[in-house]
Amino acid sequence: FSFSGCYGPGVNLDKLKDFHRRRLQVIVEAGPDLLAFETIPNKLEAQACVELLEEENIQIPSWICFSSVDGENAPSGESFKECFEILNKSKKVNAVGINCASPHFIESLVCKFKELTTKAIVVYPNSGAKWDGRAKKWLPSMCFGDEEFELCAPRWRNQGAKVIGGCCRTTPSTIRAISKALKETS
């Protein structure tokens, strides 16, 4: 069971924009340096985020990151090519990427994203653990430890990722390992 972004038949572009609008306004009022729209599951929600940035005339740099359960497509099943079309046209979206996906997918996704966009690429995968939404628990799987992140982060950077971090089930020591590896290989 995974998050697909299928919110039901009544959820359209306007409803998604209404859902996100006040949240975006509150965050912008707080004065952040960056806006991160993350774990986006489909093209429609990405479009809602892009249109809100335009409608609200947001001047804060932003990125939009998708998730992926198969390493090929967005959770909705839509291709990243489809999903990136609107992002590539937006001057409000400074970077695009992937988050909360298995680190096993990152290398191929960075290569794919390099072909689909000229925007900066952001990657912050989870540990590789799988979430069972029905049972509401993490399932054992082939997880990356700090050592694997340390080995992979320089490769991801060399392939084109500009921002590299960690999401669910990574730890502060994971981030330190990534930082150390990137400093040592720069």
C-alpha positions in Angstrom: 0.0 0.0 0.0 1.5 3.3 -1.0 0.4 6.9 -1.4 -0.8 7.5 -5.0 -2.3 11.0 -4.8 -5.7 9.6 -5.8 -7.8 11.9 -3.5 -11.2 10.9 -5.0 -13.4 12.0 -7.8 -14.3 15.4 -6.3 -10.7 16.6 -6.0 -9.7 18.8 -8.9 -7.1 21.5 -9.5 -9.2 24.2 -7.7 -9.7 22.1 -4.6 -6.0 21.3 -4.4 -5.2 25.0 -4.7 -7.8 25.9 -2.0 -6.2 23.2 0.2 -2.7 24.6 -0.2 -3.4 28.3 -0.4 -3.7 29.3 3.3 -0.8 27.0 4.2 1.4 28.7 1.6 0.3 32.2 2.8 1.1 31.3 6.5 4.5 29.9 5.6 5.4 32.9 3.4 4.4 35.3 6.2 6.9 33.6 8.4 9.7 34.7 6.0 11.5 31.4 5.0 14.5 31.4 2.8 13.1 28.6 0.6 9.8 26.9 0.0 9.9 23.1 -0.4 6.9 21.3 -1.9 7.7 17.7 -1.2 6.5 14.2 -1.7 4.2 15.3 -4.5 2.4 12.3 -6.0 1.1 13.5 -9.3 1.0 16.1 -12.1 -2.2 17.7 -10.9 -0.8 18.6 -7.4 2.4 19.9 -8.9 0.3 22.1 -11.2 -1.7 23.4 -8.2 1.6 24.3 -6.5 3.0 26.1 -9.5 -0.3 28.0 -10.1 -0.4 29.1 -6.5 3.2 30.4 -6.6 2.1 32.5 -9.6 -1.3 33.6 -8.3 0.2 34.6 -4.9 3.2 36.2 -6.7 5.6 34.4 -4.4 9.1 35.8 -4.5 10.8 33.1 -2.4 12.9 30.5 -4.2 11.1 27.1 -4.3 11.5 23.5 -5.3 9.0 20.8 -6.0 10.0 17.2 -5.2 8.1 14.1 -6.2 8.2 10.7 -4.6 8.3 7.4 -6.5 7.4 3.9 -5.5 8.9 2.2 -8.6 11.9 4.4 -9.5 10.4 5.1 -12.9 7.2 7.2 -12.4 5.4 9.4 -9.9 3.2 7.5 -7.4 0.2 8.2 -9.6 1.8 6.2 -12.4 2.3 9.4 -14.5 5.7 9.7 -16.1 8.1 12.3 -14.8 8.2 13.7 -18.3 4.5 14.6 -18.0 5.0 15.9 -14.4 8.0 18.2 -15.4 6.2 19.9 -18.3 4.6 22.5 -16.1 7.5 22.8 -13.7 9.9 23.6 -16.6 7.7 26.5 -17.7 7.6 28.1 -14.3 10.0 30.9 -13.3 8.8 30.5 -9.7 10.2 26.9 -9.4 14.0 27.0 -9.0 14.6 23.3 -8.5 13.0 19.9 -8.9 13.7 16.5 -7.5 12.8 13.5 -5.6 12.3 12.9 -1.9 11.0 10.1 0.3 11.8 7.5 -2.3 14.2 4.5 -1.9 17.9 5.5 -2.3 18.2 2.6 -4.7 16.2 4.7 -7.2 18.2 7.9 -6.9 21.0 7.2 -9.4 18.7 6.4 -12.3 16.3 9.2 -11.4 19.0 11.9 -11.3 20.0 10.7 -14.8 16.4 10.8 -16.0 15.8 14.2 -14.5 18.9 15.6 -16.2 17.3 14.7 -19.5 14.0 16.3 -18.5 15.0 19.7 -17.0 17.6 22.4 -16.8 16.5 23.3 -13.3 18.7 22.3 -10.3 18.0 18.8 -9.1 17.3 18.0 -5.4 17.4 14.5 -3.9 16.7 13.5 -0.4 15.7 9.8 -0.3 14.4 7.9 2.7 16.5 5.1 4.2 14.9 2.5 1.9 12.5 1.2 4.6 9.0 0.6 3.3 5.9 2.1 4.9 2.9 -0.1 5.2 0.0 2.4 5.2 -2.6 -0.1 6.2 -0.6 -1.6 9.1 0.8 1.9 9.9 4.3 0.6 10.4 7.7 0.4 8.8 8.6 -2.9 7.1 12.1 -4.3 7.0 13.8 -4.0 3.7 17.1 -3.3 2.1 17.9 -0.1 3.9 20.9 2.2 3.3 23.0 2.9 6.4 25.3 5.9 6.7 28.1 4.1 4.9 25.9 3.6 1.8 24.8 7.2 1.8 28.5 8.2 2.2 29.4 6.2 -0.9 26.4 7.2 -3.0 26.2 11.0 -2.3 29.3 11.9 -4.3 28.0 9.8 -7.3 24.6 11.5 -7.1 26.3 14.9 -7.1 28.6 13.9 -10.0 25.5 12.9 -12.0 23.9 16.3 -11.5 22.2 16.5 -8.0 22.8 20.0 -6.5 21.2 19.4 -3.1 21.5 16.1 -1.3 20.0 15.0 2.0 17.8 12.4 3.7 14.1 11.9 4.4 12.2 9.3 6.5 14.3 6.9 8.6 17.5 8.8 8.0 19.2 10.4 11.0 21.4 13.4 11.9 24.4 11.0 11.5 23.2 10.2 8.0 23.3 13.9 7.1 26.7 14.2 8.7 28.0 11.2 6.6 26.6 12.8 3.4 28.2 16.2 4.3 31.5 14.6 5.1 31.6 12.6 1.9 30.7 15.6 -0.3 33.3 17.8 1.4 36.0 15.1 1.0 35.3 14.6 -2.7 34.8 18.2 -3.8 
